[in-house]
Amino acid sequence: MDSANWRRDLFRIHSSQISVLLFVAVAIAVAVPLLGFALAGHPTAAVAGGATALFVSLSDIGRTPRGRAGTMVLTTVFMLLGGFIGDKFGGTTLADEALILASAFVAGWVSNSHPGIAAIARFTALATAAGVGMQIADPVAAAAVLVGGTSAICVALASWLLRDGLPDESFMVWNAGVKRAIAGADAGPLFAICYASSCASALFAAERLGVDNPYWATFAVIVVMRPEGMFSLKLVIHYMVGTVAGVPAAALIMQLASDYELLHIALAAIVAAFARLGLALNAALGYLALTVFFILIVEIVRESSVPPYALVLTRLYDVSVGCSIALVGTLIAGSACRSRDLK
């Protein structure tokens, strides 16, 4: 199995009509929990629900409606579990790093096994990092995760009906994918160890540097460092450029939409939809939109009072630390992989 092929084709869109439908579907799926919980007075729950809706939408992977819905359900369940574990058992320096290390190791180990399994594991690692870093006290957040996942699944089902069926895709059957995931196929210990170490190191380094929200550095490593980067530094640079460029873009949107909560929420949902389309067009565009979305929901929906220019400096610092560590980790993993292949 050539992992580069399914990674390239995973988010491909087959027609302009499907592009419009997909854009609207993702925007609606994210807006429902984001708007509902924000208006109900639970901003942190809105963050959890909106983020879950986007990631579950990105988990719409498979050959049949049943398979795709199953992947989305599993993503919802594991993100809820990861967020709970991070929130419940995190909160201290060593515990935080240990949780990040464990979740990232699993995500790295299965990262080249099966598209659905890889997505579930990576999004679970993100949820764990969010639970560790944000320490959400609102008990409604757990319900918001379920609502976000349900919203994404229901909207996806409706879009499948409007599309009159699914494109004839054949990424990989689940049975083969599970066997590859257990074996750590095409990734294994080399990438998994580098990936997990980089994620935990980003959190530790950001804490030692006195960063206000050190989990942003970990977020950057989780999304930027990918196994295909071991074979193409250009891909890693695309991920990094998109991630870093997303920070000033988010600050600009914050400046334009200041003091209008509903506008903030609407723009966050629209940016989430652009993230899905961006991943189909260019990695940098997709990662730019993802970064903007993260910042909008965390900094705005939580009613952050940080001025946009200060946000740019703070988040650029956080994200740059994470991206630098991700680049170093990728280079080490790639060098180790090439050395192994030469033997």
HUHU-V536115 format. One record per residue. RES is the residue in one small letter. OMEGA is omega in radians with two decimals (999 if undefined). Layout:
res:RES omega:OMEGA
res:RES omega:OMEGA
This chain:
res:m omega:3.10
res:d omega:-3.06
res:s omega:-3.13
res:a omega:-3.11
res:n omega:-3.12
res:w omega:3.06
res:r omega:3.14
res:r omega:-3.05
res:d omega:-2.96
res:l omega:-3.08
res:f omega:-3.13
res:r omega:3.10
res:i omega:-2.92
res:h omega:3.12
res:s omega:3.12
res:s omega:3.13
res:q omega:3.10
res:i omega:3.12
res:s omega:3.14
res:v omega:3.14
res:l omega:-3.13
res:l omega:3.11
res:f omega:-3.13
res:v omega:-3.11
res:a omega:-3.12
res:v omega:3.12
res:a omega:3.13
res:i omega:-3.11
res:a omega:-3.13
res:v omega:-3.07
res:a omega:-3.07
res:v omega:3.12
res:p omega:-3.11
res:l omega:-3.13
res:l omega:-3.07
res:g omega:-3.08
res:f omega:3.09
res:a omega:3.13
res:l omega:3.12
res:a omega:3.11
res:g omega:3.11
res:h omega:-3.05
res:p omega:3.14
res:t omega:3.05
res:a omega:3.09
res:a omega:3.09
res:v omega:-3.12
res:a omega:-3.11
res:g omega:-3.13
res:g omega:3.13
res:a omega:3.11
res:t omega:-3.14
res:a omega:-3.14
res:l omega:-3.07
res:f omega:3.07
res:v omega:3.06
res:s omega:3.11
res:l omega:3.11
res:s omega:3.09
res:d omega:-2.99
res:i omega:3.06
res:g omega:-3.08
res:r omega:-3.09
res:t omega:3.07
res:p omega:-3.14
res:r omega:3.13
res:g omega:-3.13
res:r omega:3.11
res:a omega:3.11
res:g omega:3.11
res:t omega:-3.14
res:m omega:3.09
res:v omega:3.13
res:l omega:3.09
res:t omega:3.12
res:t omega:-3.09
res:v omega:-3.09
res:f omega:3.05
res:m omega:3.07
res:l omega:3.14
res:l omega:3.14
res:g omega:3.11
res:g omega:3.12
res:f omega:-3.13
res:i omega:3.13
res:g omega:-3.12
res:d omega:-3.05
res:k omega:-2.99
res:f omega:3.09
res:g omega:3.09
res:g omega:3.07
res:t omega:-3.00
res:t omega:-3.08
res:l omega:3.12
res:a omega:3.13
res:d omega:-3.11
res:e omega:-3.14
res:a omega:3.14
res:l omega:3.11
res:i omega:-3.12
res:l omega:-3.09
res:a omega:-3.10
res:s omega:-3.14
res:a omega:3.11
res:f omega:3.11
res:v omega:-3.14
res:a omega:3.11
res:g omega:-3.11
res:w omega:-3.06
res:v omega:-2.94
res:s omega:3.13
res:n omega:-3.01
res:s omega:-3.05
res:h omega:-3.08
res:p omega:-3.13
res:g omega:-3.14
res:i omega:3.12
res:a omega:3.13
res:a omega:3.14
res:i omega:-3.10
res:a omega:-3.12
res:r omega:3.14
res:f omega:3.06
res:t omega:3.08
res:a omega:3.07
res:l omega:3.14
res:a omega:3.11
res:t omega:3.11
res:a omega:3.12
res:a omega:3.11
res:g omega:3.11
res:v omega:-3.01
res:g omega:-3.03
res:m omega:3.13
res:q omega:-3.09
res:i omega:-3.10
res:a omega:-3.09
res:d omega:-3.14
res:p omega:3.13
res:v omega:-3.10
res:a omega:3.13
res:a omega:3.10
res:a omega:-3.13
res:a omega:3.09
res:v omega:3.13
res:l omega:3.11
res:v omega:3.13
res:g omega:3.11
res:g omega:3.12
res:t omega:3.11
res:s omega:-3.13
res:a omega:-3.12
res:i omega:-3.13
res:c omega:3.13
res:v omega:3.11
res:a omega:3.12
res:l omega:3.12
res:a omega:-3.13
res:s omega:3.09
res:w omega:3.12
res:l omega:3.13
res:l omega:3.12
res:r omega:-3.11
res:d omega:3.11
res:g omega:-3.07
res:l omega:3.01
res:p omega:-3.12
res:d omega:3.14
res:e omega:3.12
res:s omega:-3.08
res:f omega:3.14
res:m omega:3.12
res:v omega:-3.05
res:w omega:-3.11
res:n omega:3.11
res:a omega:-3.14
res:g omega:3.13
res:v omega:3.11
res:k omega:3.12
res:r omega:-3.14
res:a omega:3.12
res:i omega:-3.12
res:a omega:-3.08
res:g omega:-3.04
res:a omega:3.06
res:d omega:3.06
res:a omega:3.04
res:g omega:-3.01
res:p omega:-3.08
res:l omega:-3.13
res:f omega:-3.09
res:a omega:-3.14
res:i omega:3.13
res:c omega:-3.13
res:y omega:-3.13
res:a omega:-3.14
res:s omega:-3.14
res:s omega:-3.14
res:c omega:-3.14
res:a omega:3.13
res:s omega:3.13
res:a omega:3.11
res:l omega:-3.13
res:f omega:-3.12
res:a omega:-3.14
res:a omega:3.09
res:e omega:-3.12
res:r omega:3.13
res:l omega:3.09
res:g omega:3.11
res:v omega:-3.10
res:d omega:3.14
res:n omega:-3.01
res:p omega:-3.12
res:y omega:3.08
res:w omega:3.10
res:a omega:3.11
res:t omega:3.07
res:f omega:-3.09
res:a omega:-3.14
res:v omega:-3.09
res:i omega:-3.07
res:v omega:-3.05
res:v omega:-3.03
res:m omega:-3.09
res:r omega:-3.04
res:p omega:3.14
res:e omega:3.09
res:g omega:3.10
res:m omega:-3.08
res:f omega:-3.13
res:s omega:3.12
res:l omega:3.13
res:k omega:3.12
res:l omega:3.13
res:v omega:3.13
res:i omega:3.07
res:h omega:3.14
res:y omega:-3.10
res:m omega:-3.13
res:v omega:3.13
res:g omega:-3.11
res:t omega:-3.12
res:v omega:-3.13
res:a omega:3.14
res:g omega:-3.10
res:v omega:3.10
res:p omega:3.10
res:a omega:3.11
res:a omega:3.13
res:a omega:3.11
res:l omega:3.12
res:i omega:3.09
res:m omega:-3.14
res:q omega:-3.10
res:l omega:-3.05
res:a omega:-3.10
res:s omega:3.07
res:d omega:3.10
res:y omega:-3.04
res:e omega:-3.12
res:l omega:3.10
res:l omega:3.08
res:h omega:-3.09
res:i omega:-3.14
res:a omega:3.13
res:l omega:3.10
res:a omega:3.13
res:a omega:3.13
res:i omega:3.12
res:v omega:3.09
res:a omega:3.11
res:a omega:3.08
res:f omega:3.12
res:a omega:3.13
res:r omega:3.11
res:l omega:-3.14
res:g omega:3.12
res:l omega:3.11
res:a omega:-3.06
res:l omega:-3.06
res:n omega:-3.08
res:a omega:-3.12
res:a omega:3.12
res:l omega:3.13
res:g omega:-3.12
res:y omega:3.05
res:l omega:-3.12
res:a omega:3.10
res:l omega:3.13
res:t omega:3.11
res:v omega:-3.14
res:f omega:3.13
res:f omega:-3.07
res:i omega:-3.13
res:l omega:-3.07
res:i omega:-3.11
res:v omega:-3.05
res:e omega:-3.07
res:i omega:-3.12
res:v omega:3.06
res:r omega:3.05
res:e omega:3.11
res:s omega:3.12
res:s omega:-3.12
res:v omega:3.10
res:p omega:-3.09
res:p omega:-3.10
res:y omega:3.08
res:a omega:3.10
res:l omega:3.14
res:v omega:-3.11
res:l omega:-3.10
res:t omega:-3.09
res:r omega:3.08
res:l omega:3.11
res:y omega:-3.14
res:d omega:-3.05
res:v omega:3.13
res:s omega:3.07
res:v omega:3.14
res:g omega:-3.13
res:c omega:3.12
res:s omega:3.12
res:i omega:3.11
res:a omega:3.13
res:l omega:3.13
res:v omega:3.13
res:g omega:3.13
res:t omega:3.13
res:l omega:3.12
res:i omega:3.14
res:a omega:3.13
res:g omega:3.12
res:s omega:3.13
res:a omega:3.14
res:c omega:-3.14
res:r omega:3.11
res:s omega:3.12
res:r omega:-3.11
res:d omega:-3.12
res:l omega:-3.07
res:k omega:999
